[in-house]
Amino acid sequence: MRAEKVELGMQYLEEAVMEVLLEAAQGDECLGPAEVTLRAGLYRGTFLKNAIAAGTLNKLLEEGRVVRCLQANGRGGWKAAAVDPDSLS
């Protein structure tokens, strides 16, 4: 039962993060974990503030669903790997 809850939770987290990245793709934005956390409304405690977003982004990277990019501020960030233009409308 616990494993099913974790799997379902991960699916929701991944969907939320991908939605943020797909919306960002409309403006050709590269987002860092903090911005993903903010836009997705993820929990941001005082310790490891963006850990949920960072962990989810790393899992999506392993699956080939996101790619690394360089943010305007010169820091590393993330984009959706392959954006279908029809998915942006």
C-alpha positions, 0 to 999 in steps of 0.5 A, a space after each residue: 500500500 505504501 509503495 502505491 502511495 509513493 508511486 502516485 505521489 511521484 506521478 503527481 510531482 512529475 506532472 506538476 513540474 512538467 507543467 511548469 516547464 511546458 509553460 516556461 517553454 512558451 517564453 523559452 525560459 530556463 528555470 532553476 529549482 527555486 523557480 520551479 518550486 515557486 511556480 509549482 507551489 511545492 513545499 519549501 521548508 527552511 532546510 533543503 528548500 528546493 529539494 523536492 523540485 531538485 529531486 524530481 528534476 533529476 528523476 526526469 533528467 534520468 528519464 530523458 524528459 528534461 534537459 539542462 540549460 543555462 539560465 539568464 543569470 548564468 546558473 544551471 537550470 532545466 527545460 522540457 526535453 522535447 516540446 510538442 508545440 500543440 502541448 503549449 496551447 
